[in-house]
Amino acid sequence: MTSSSPFLSESDLEGVFVGRVWNPVVSGPSVVTIRDQQVIDITCKEAPTVRDICEMSEPASYVKQAPGHSLGDFGVIAGNEVGSSDQVCFLAPCDLQAIKACGVTFAQSMVERVIEEQAEGDPQKAEAVRSRVGEAIGDSLRNIKAGSEEAQKVKQALIDEGLWSQYLEVGIGPDAEVFSKSQTLSSMGPGAEIGLHPISSWNNPEPEIVLVVSSRGDIAGVTLGNDVNLRDVEGRSALLLSKAKDNNASCSVGPMIRLFDQSYSLDDVRSARLDLRVTGPDGYELNGYSSMSEISRDPLELVSHTIGRHHQYPDGFVLFLGTLFAPTEDRDIPGEGFTHKLGDIVEISAPGLGKLVNTVRLSTECAEWTFGVSHLMRNLAQRDLL
């Protein structure tokens, strides 16, 4: 009898999944799928990377029939220590794709970005600003469509109250915010540690749907992500976005990519609900969610803002779609809201996509990122896969 996996249930596995594991036999990554509770290595010359599979016209059909061999029981491998060089363990499922993210795609959470900016990254000032913003716009952001006439009226109301913010422009204006979240091959996968820059004292997880998009702009599949957010750093200045977002171990993707087929499509993404649970070493527990039905821009629109004649991605990209979740519940000090503590366990889950679990550390304490594109290319060449 096989053991169950901590991140994909039996009902989840009704779909077609592709991912990556560290394979100590070849001292590098293998492309895998799950069949009959076994982790099946499907790496081959035709598709040595996940990127290659996502470039195919029908990725799910290919993975269903791709030849391969078992690396072991799914539940056992999923429970192996991440980062170990001598045993098979799961990695982030993306490889050569660029790692992009959309910000402020939910009008409700946009308000928190305005608050961060107005409070200049100071959590003690946030509650007063939050009250002022609430009085100015009330519930007018519910189900608002970015770029619409209604959105323009809300934007003007905030400006009239002296609450102008650049986040209003990308949150409800005509153009979406799309930024580079992390570097190719740097994302952490299920079970890994995720990092906070040590200069931050006000931060939170961001549970998000992550699209996997080909170089043609076709959506091959979807997975989960944690766009770790440093509220104080970004709140001080939007020009610090790269310092707030792109640090060692600051991006988590996984557990695996569910490829689109008849059982799961973009409509399932549009109606998806993500649940978040943070469990602290102090016994603290936070529960939240993000509902894709409340997004201000459709996923296809966000893809079109990212790729087109204006910008190409020869190896495709993964795209974080943003989050409705914005924690305001006080953890320690009244009025300061939520912030992480080292050792927090973050669980992000969604039906059909499984669960992404990571432990919070400082970026300076997480293992350094050392396996880049050059290392992958050399490894694949040594294995006669290129």
Secondary structure, 3 states (H helix, E strand, C coil): CCCCCCCCCCCHHHCCEEEEEEECCCCEEEEEEEECCEEEECCCCCCCCHHHHHCCCCHHHHHHHCCCEEEEEHHHHHCCCCCCCCCCEEECCCCCCEEEEEECCCHHHHHHHHHHHHCCCCHHHHHHHHHHHHHHHCCCCCCCCCCCHHHHHHHHHHHHCCCCCHHHHHHHCCCCEEEEEECCCCCECCCCEEEECCCCCCEECCEEEEEEECCCCCEEEEEEEEECEEHHHHHHCHHHHHHHHCCCCCEEEEEEEEECECCECHHHHHCCEEEEEEECCCCCEEEEEEEHHHCCCCHHHHHHHHCECCECCCCCEEEECCCCCCCCCCCCCCCCCCCCCCCCEEEEEECCCEEEEEEEEECCCCCCCCCCHHHHHHHHHHCCCC
